[in-house]
Amino acid sequence: MNNHWSEYWQQGHTTSFGDALSGNYEGILKSIWQPTFIALQQGFMAIDIGTGNGSLPLLIRESLRSENLTGEVIGVDLAEVKLAEKDALEQSNIHITLLSNQASESLPFATASVDLYTSQFGFEYSDINLSLKEASRVLKNNGQFCLVFHHANSMILNRNKNILRLIELPQAQSLVARLNDIAIAMGKVSSPDDIARIKQDPNCEKIRAEINRLIKYLVLFDEKAAQDCQLMAFVAQFFKEGLFWTVAKKQQFIEFIKLQMDTLKLRLTELVQASFDEAKLGQFVSHFNQHSISLNEIKVLKNEQNDILAWYLSAQKIVG
Ligand SMILES: C[S@@+](CC[C@H](N)C(=O)[O-])C[C@H]1O[C@@H](n2cnc3c(N)ncnc32)[C@H](O)[C@@H]1O
């Protein structure tokens, strides 16, 4: 699973919200962390799990910018990740390191060495029971364990479940297959004469009508999901920019669309499986005692419109 994340992080995103969030986290997903970050003490050691390109380590550094405090933040991720160059070069008392290819189930840190363990939309993708055990091992006595994680009924999950439902429809797959049929049926297209020829070709017209029918079906099924999954944009690109491409280039583009749809399906399936409903949360928390983790708070995070964004959990390692 880390391959598609590696590909994603190499595109230079800061958060997992892609182009929908151009910088780092804002609003409640930023402010919820402030009390925890500003409580860090001189010489602290913090680790961030499923860190991506370091969104939370960067928020720690930003929160402590005006404090005269030195500390270490190490972000770990199963995927290939790295800080943006400007962030890596920034002079700061808060030293950030990101470790790639590193699983939360087995961390490269000494027992009882960590003051703060965080994760935002990362921990839940792992084997949560093994990761909890490992978190308990690396945390110092009184060390903080704080997570923001996916809620099964959040707006994020609802939007993505709709996208998944749409791209799993046979009609979505047929649409891509019909693009290949029309690429072959049209043959070489390089002049207005070719366009006239295609318009009079009954086979091309039949496939084009079928493509229109499939588009209409998908848009009527769920217009927002049809736009959000980018399939409509790809089809438009195929018929505009791509019309005069060679057949081979058109087919290369169709393979690219298939790969995008497959990767999206994989990513969204993982997201749905990773999210927590109340029953899963209850189960998870019931293991805290055996790992000497003491729960402080669980709450549902909402945005200004009162939409559910995520769960927030704060706990502490207590020995003895
Ligand atoms: C949704 S992203 C979140 C990234 C970042 N925390 C953010 O909020 O933008 C989930 C990340 O968890 C990582 N991940 C999944 N399973 C993991 C595991 N077992 N150990 C460490 N990282 C993992 C993925 O590679 C991915 O980068």
Ligand as a Chemical Component Dictionary entry (heavy atoms), coordinates in Angstrom:
data_LIG
# 
_chem_comp.id                   LIG 
_chem_comp.type                 NON-POLYMER 
_chem_comp.pdbx_formal_charge   0 
_chem_comp.three_letter_code    LIG 
# 
loop_
_chem_comp_atom.comp_id 
_chem_comp_atom.atom_id 
_chem_comp_atom.alt_atom_id 
_chem_comp_atom.type_symbol 
_chem_comp_atom.charge 
_chem_comp_atom.model_Cartn_x 
_chem_comp_atom.model_Cartn_y 
_chem_comp_atom.model_Cartn_z 
_chem_comp_atom.pdbx_ordinal 
LIG C1  C1  C 0  -3.692 9.938  4.905 1  
LIG S1  S1  S 1  -1.943 9.938  4.958 2  
LIG C2  C2  C 0  -1.682 11.105 6.256 3  
LIG C3  C3  C 0  -0.427 11.884 6.151 4  
LIG C4  C4  C 0  -0.257 13.066 7.099 5  
LIG N1  N1  N 0  -0.258 12.689 8.487 6  
LIG C5  C5  C 0  -1.334 14.102 6.858 7  
LIG O1  O1  O 0  -2.180 14.268 7.716 8  
LIG O2  O2  O -1 -1.316 14.758 5.832 9  
LIG C6  C6  C 0  -1.599 8.376  5.683 10 
LIG C7  C7  C 0  -0.139 8.028  5.745 11 
LIG O3  O3  O 0  0.043  6.909  6.613 12 
LIG C8  C8  C 0  1.096  6.120  6.084 13 
LIG N2  N2  N 0  1.019  4.781  6.668 14 
LIG C9  C9  C 0  0.119  3.811  6.400 15 
LIG N3  N3  N 0  0.362  2.713  7.141 16 
LIG C10 C10 C 0  1.441  2.986  7.896 17 
LIG C11 C11 C 0  2.181  2.252  8.869 18 
LIG N4  N4  N 0  1.841  1.014  9.209 19 
LIG N5  N5  N 0  3.258  2.856  9.446 20 
LIG C12 C12 C 0  3.609  4.118  9.101 21 
LIG N6  N6  N 0  2.932  4.860  8.193 22 
LIG C13 C13 C 0  1.873  4.303  7.599 23 
LIG C14 C14 C 0  0.878  6.166  4.583 24 
LIG O4  O4  O 0  2.051  5.819  3.871 25 
LIG C15 C15 C 0  0.454  7.627  4.390 26 
LIG O5  O5  O 0  1.558  8.450  4.088 27 
# 
loop_
_chem_comp_bond.comp_id 
_chem_comp_bond.atom_id_1 
_chem_comp_bond.atom_id_2 
_chem_comp_bond.value_order 
_chem_comp_bond.pdbx_ordinal 
LIG C1  S1  SING 1  
LIG S1  C2  SING 2  
LIG S1  C6  SING 3  
LIG C2  C3  SING 4  
LIG C3  C4  SING 5  
LIG C4  N1  SING 6  
LIG C4  C5  SING 7  
LIG C5  O1  DOUB 8  
LIG C5  O2  SING 9  
LIG C6  C7  SING 10 
LIG C7  O3  SING 11 
LIG C7  C15 SING 12 
LIG O3  C8  SING 13 
LIG C8  N2  SING 14 
LIG C8  C14 SING 15 
LIG N2  C9  SING 16 
LIG N2  C13 SING 17 
LIG C9  N3  DOUB 18 
LIG N3  C10 SING 19 
LIG C10 C11 SING 20 
LIG C10 C13 DOUB 21 
LIG C11 N4  SING 22 
LIG C11 N5  DOUB 23 
LIG N5  C12 SING 24 
LIG C12 N6  DOUB 25 
LIG N6  C13 SING 26 
LIG C14 O4  SING 27 
LIG C14 C15 SING 28 
LIG C15 O5  SING 29 
# 
